[in-house]
């Protein structure tokens, strides 16, 4: 896989650097402390990867997301997309053609008066010919499994359906990458499962690069990599299994440990030979069943 998104010594601050001035204006200007939203971030995302970026609220993960398609430009360092520097103003639309964004509130992304019209909106702006537009709309709605809702008014959709509608509008424009910035945060468990199943499918079957920004640790199991950010700094860049095996690090970052991972951690602490890198409930069930069969755990029944 080739490099697609690259952060090279990237920092970002939302605050203007305040300067201390003196009454006579003859003293040197002294800069005050800078509060970084992101500080010295270095990582690369390859084409076709599924990368989860996790962190508590205010950790800097959404700032990372917005720098990926030049909604924000780094204060220091460089961000490149497909070898294009995001600070190159002449290439801004080229950069954004490669990366589609899905945000937290689906209601803020839907424009059309029907699902079909909303998916068509971006294609119309790109000047896609009508025959090709119809083909792409049909294709996108088929992938997100919303063919039956194509003429439905968006306000009648569930939260999960709205996000799937937003994703359909993005994939119809055929980007190389989709960045989901807390796209499941406002959804119920069913809606979250719908979106996670969809983006996993897009990655596995369409080879679309996925960057999933979230604070829900149970959503990272399908990712190839997990990047942990806290207080603007990257503390880990590893696999889901290695991340889940370090329960104390997850808790120190202010994140909730998935229930199955927490259970395995407790069993391990109580002397049972169980792995701590369990990332799915299904794995946990298999391990517990084996323990019951071998007498490692006494059944309550």
C-alpha positions as CSV (number, residue, x, y, z in Angstrom):
1,X,0.0,0.0,0.0
2,X,1.2,3.5,-0.9
3,X,1.3,6.5,1.5
4,X,-1.9,8.6,1.2
5,X,-2.2,11.0,4.2
6,X,1.0,12.1,5.9
7,X,1.4,14.3,9.0
8,X,5.0,15.6,9.4
9,X,5.7,17.4,12.7
10,X,2.3,18.9,12.7
11,X,1.0,21.2,15.4
12,X,-2.1,23.4,15.5
13,X,-3.4,26.0,17.9
14,X,-6.7,27.7,17.9
15,X,-5.4,30.6,20.0
16,X,-3.7,33.6,18.6
17,X,-0.3,34.0,20.3
18,X,-0.9,36.9,22.7
19,X,1.9,39.4,23.0
20,X,2.9,41.2,26.0
21,X,3.4,44.9,25.3
22,X,4.9,47.7,27.4
23,X,3.7,51.3,27.8
24,X,6.7,52.8,26.3
25,X,6.7,50.3,23.4
26,X,10.5,50.1,23.5
27,X,10.7,46.7,25.2
28,X,10.9,43.5,23.2
29,X,7.6,41.6,22.6
30,X,7.4,38.5,24.7
31,X,5.2,35.7,23.4
32,X,2.9,34.0,25.9
33,X,2.4,30.2,26.4
34,X,0.7,28.6,23.4
35,X,-2.1,26.0,24.0
36,X,-1.8,23.4,21.2
37,X,-4.9,21.5,20.0
38,X,-2.4,19.2,18.3
39,X,1.3,19.1,19.0
40,X,4.0,17.5,16.9
41,X,1.9,14.8,15.3
42,X,3.8,12.4,13.0
43,X,2.0,9.5,11.2
44,X,1.2,8.2,7.8
45,X,-2.0,6.6,6.6
46,X,-1.7,4.3,3.6
47,X,-4.2,3.8,0.8
48,X,-6.8,1.1,1.6
49,X,-6.1,1.2,5.4
50,X,-8.8,1.4,8.1
51,X,-7.4,3.7,10.8
52,X,-9.3,4.6,14.0
53,X,-8.2,7.7,15.9
54,X,-9.4,7.6,19.5
55,X,-9.4,10.1,22.3
56,X,-11.5,11.8,24.9
57,X,-13.5,14.9,24.1
58,X,-11.1,17.8,23.6
59,X,-8.2,15.5,22.9
60,X,-7.5,17.0,19.4
61,X,-8.8,14.2,17.3
62,X,-11.4,16.4,15.4
63,X,-8.6,18.9,14.7
64,X,-6.6,16.1,13.1
65,X,-9.7,15.2,11.0
66,X,-10.2,18.7,9.7
67,X,-6.6,19.1,8.7
68,X,-6.9,16.0,6.5
69,X,-8.8,17.8,3.9
70,X,-7.6,21.3,4.5
71,X,-10.6,22.6,6.5
72,X,-7.8,23.6,8.9
73,X,-4.2,24.2,8.0
74,X,-1.4,23.3,10.4
75,X,0.2,26.1,12.5
76,X,3.5,24.2,12.2
77,X,4.6,21.3,10.0
78,X,3.0,19.9,6.9
79,X,0.0,17.7,6.0
80,X,0.0,16.1,2.6
81,X,-2.7,14.1,0.8
82,X,-1.7,12.0,-2.1
83,X,1.6,13.8,-2.0
84,X,-0.1,17.3,-2.3
85,X,0.7,19.8,0.5
86,X,-2.7,20.9,2.0
87,X,-1.4,24.5,2.2
88,X,-1.3,24.7,-1.6
89,X,-4.3,26.9,-2.3
90,X,-4.3,26.1,-6.0
91,X,-4.8,22.4,-5.2
92,X,-7.5,22.7,-2.5
93,X,-10.3,21.2,-4.6
94,X,-8.0,18.4,-5.9
95,X,-7.3,17.5,-2.2
96,X,-11.0,17.5,-1.3
97,X,-11.9,15.4,-4.2
98,X,-9.7,12.6,-2.6
99,X,-11.3,12.9,0.8
100,X,-15.0,12.9,1.8
101,X,-16.0,14.0,5.3
102,X,-18.9,12.7,7.5
103,X,-19.6,14.8,10.6
104,X,-21.3,14.2,13.9
105,X,-24.7,15.6,13.2
106,X,-26.3,14.1,10.1
107,X,-29.0,16.8,9.9
108,X,-26.2,19.4,9.1
109,X,-25.1,17.4,6.1
110,X,-28.3,16.6,4.3
111,X,-29.4,19.1,1.6
112,X,-31.9,17.4,-0.6
113,X,-35.7,17.0,-0.1
114,X,-35.3,13.3,-0.7
115,X,-32.6,10.7,-0.2
116,X,-32.1,10.5,-4.0
117,X,-31.8,14.3,-4.4
118,X,-29.3,14.5,-1.5
119,X,-27.0,11.9,-3.1
120,X,-27.3,13.8,-6.4
121,X,-26.4,17.2,-4.9
122,X,-22.6,16.7,-4.9
123,X,-22.7,15.1,-8.4
124,X,-24.5,18.1,-9.8
125,X,-21.9,20.4,-8.4
126,X,-19.2,18.3,-10.1
127,X,-21.0,18.5,-13.4
128,X,-21.4,14.8,-13.8
129,X,-23.5,13.9,-16.9
130,X,-27.1,12.8,-16.1
131,X,-26.7,9.2,-17.3
132,X,-23.5,8.7,-15.2
133,X,-25.2,10.5,-12.3
134,X,-28.1,8.1,-12.3
135,X,-25.7,5.1,-12.4
136,X,-23.7,6.4,-9.4
137,X,-26.8,7.2,-7.4
138,X,-28.1,3.7,-8.0
139,X,-24.7,2.2,-7.1
140,X,-24.3,4.3,-3.9
141,X,-27.8,3.6,-2.6
142,X,-27.3,-0.1,-3.3
143,X,-24.1,-0.2,-1.3
144,X,-25.6,1.6,1.7
145,X,-28.8,-0.5,1.4
146,X,-31.2,2.4,1.0
147,X,-32.7,1.7,-2.4
148,X,-36.2,1.5,-0.8
149,X,-35.8,4.9,0.9
150,X,-34.6,6.7,-2.2
151,X,-37.7,8.9,-2.4
152,X,-38.1,9.3,1.4
153,X,-37.8,12.7,2.9
154,X,-34.7,12.9,5.1
155,X,-36.5,14.0,8.2
156,X,-38.3,10.7,8.3
157,X,-35.1,8.7,8.5
158,X,-33.6,7.3,11.6
159,X,-30.2,8.7,12.8
160,X,-28.4,5.7,11.3
161,X,-30.2,6.0,8.0
162,X,-29.3,9.7,7.9
163,X,-25.6,8.9,8.3
164,X,-25.9,6.2,5.6
165,X,-27.5,8.8,3.3
166,X,-24.6,11.2,4.0
167,X,-22.1,8.4,3.2
168,X,-24.0,7.5,0.0
169,X,-23.6,11.1,-1.1
170,X,-19.9,10.9,-0.5
171,X,-19.1,7.6,-2.1
172,X,-21.2,8.6,-5.2
173,X,-18.4,11.2,-5.8
174,X,-15.9,8.4,-5.7
175,X,-13.3,9.7,-3.2
176,X,-10.3,7.6,-2.2
177,X,-10.9,8.2,1.5
178,X,-13.7,8.8,3.9
179,X,-13.0,10.6,7.2
180,X,-15.7,10.1,9.8
181,X,-15.5,12.7,12.5
182,X,-17.5,11.4,15.5
183,X,-20.1,10.2,13.0
184,X,-21.6,7.7,15.4
185,X,-21.6,10.0,18.5
186,X,-25.3,11.0,18.2
187,X,-26.6,7.6,17.2
188,X,-28.3,4.8,19.2
189,X,-26.6,1.4,19.4
190,X,-28.5,0.1,16.3
191,X,-27.5,3.2,14.3
192,X,-23.9,2.8,15.4
193,X,-23.8,-0.8,14.3
194,X,-25.3,0.1,10.9
195,X,-22.6,2.8,10.3
196,X,-19.8,0.6,11.5
197,X,-20.9,-2.3,9.3
198,X,-21.1,0.0,6.3
199,X,-17.7,1.6,6.6
200,X,-16.1,-1.8,7.2
201,X,-17.8,-3.0,4.0
202,X,-16.6,0.0,2.1
203,X,-13.0,-0.6,3.3
204,X,-13.0,-4.3,2.6
205,X,-14.9,-4.5,-0.6
206,X,-14.3,-1.1,-2.3
207,X,-10.8,-0.5,-0.9
208,X,-11.8,2.9,0.3
209,X,-9.4,4.3,2.9
210,X,-11.3,4.8,6.2
211,X,-10.3,7.2,9.0
212,X,-12.7,6.8,11.9
213,X,-12.6,9.5,14.6
214,X,-14.3,8.3,17.8
215,X,-14.2,8.1,21.6
216,X,-16.0,4.7,21.6
217,X,-13.3,2.1,22.0
218,X,-15.7,-0.7,21.0
219,X,-15.7,0.7,17.5
220,X,-12.1,0.2,16.7
221,X,-12.1,-3.6,16.5
222,X,-12.4,-3.7,12.7
223,X,-9.6,-1.2,12.2
224,X,-6.1,-2.1,11.0
225,X,-4.5,0.5,13.3
226,X,-5.5,2.6,16.3
227,X,-4.0,6.0,17.0
228,X,-4.5,7.3,20.5
229,X,-4.4,11.0,21.1
230,X,-4.7,12.9,24.4
231,X,-4.2,16.5,25.1
232,X,-3.1,17.1,21.6
233,X,-0.3,14.5,21.7
234,X,-0.2,11.1,20.1
235,X,0.6,8.5,22.7
236,X,0.2,5.3,20.7
237,X,0.0,4.0,17.1
238,X,-0.6,0.3,17.2
239,X,-3.0,-2.5,16.4
240,X,-6.4,-2.9,18.1
241,X,-5.2,-6.1,19.9
242,X,-2.2,-4.4,21.4
243,X,-4.2,-1.4,22.3
244,X,-6.9,-3.5,24.0
245,X,-4.3,-5.5,26.0
246,X,-3.2,-2.3,27.8
247,X,-6.3,-1.5,29.8
248,X,-4.5,0.9,32.1
249,X,-3.4,3.0,29.2
250,X,-6.9,3.2,27.8
251,X,-8.2,4.4,31.2
252,X,-5.4,6.9,31.7
253,X,-6.5,8.5,28.4
254,X,-10.0,9.0,29.8
255,X,-11.6,6.4,27.6
256,X,-14.0,3.6,28.6
257,X,-12.7,0.1,28.2
258,X,-15.1,-2.2,26.3
259,X,-17.0,-4.5,28.6
260,X,-15.6,-7.7,27.2
261,X,-12.0,-6.3,27.5
262,X,-12.7,-5.2,31.1
263,X,-14.1,-8.6,32.0
264,X,-11.0,-10.4,30.6
265,X,-8.8,-8.0,32.6
266,X,-10.6,-8.8,35.8
267,X,-10.4,-12.6,35.1
268,X,-6.6,-12.2,34.5
269,X,-6.1,-10.3,37.7
270,X,-7.9,-13.1,39.5
271,X,-5.5,-15.7,38.3
272,X,-7.3,-17.2,35.3
273,X,-5.3,-17.9,32.1
274,X,-7.2,-15.7,29.7
275,X,-5.9,-13.4,26.9
276,X,-6.2,-9.7,27.6
277,X,-6.2,-8.7,23.9
278,X,-9.8,-9.7,23.3
279,X,-11.5,-7.2,20.9
280,X,-14.9,-8.7,20.2
281,X,-17.8,-10.2,22.2
282,X,-17.7,-13.3,20.0
283,X,-14.1,-14.0,21.0
284,X,-15.0,-13.5,24.6
285,X,-17.8,-16.0,24.4
286,X,-15.5,-18.6,22.9
287,X,-12.9,-18.1,25.7
288,X,-15.5,-18.2,28.5
289,X,-17.1,-21.3,27.0
290,X,-13.8,-23.1,26.9
291,X,-13.1,-22.1,30.5
292,X,-16.5,-23.6,31.6
293,X,-15.8,-26.8,29.7
294,X,-12.4,-27.3,31.2
295,X,-13.4,-26.4,34.7
296,X,-11.5,-23.1,34.7
297,X,-14.6,-21.3,35.8
298,X,-17.5,-22.6,37.9
299,X,-20.9,-22.1,36.3
300,X,-23.5,-20.2,38.3
301,X,-26.2,-22.6,37.1
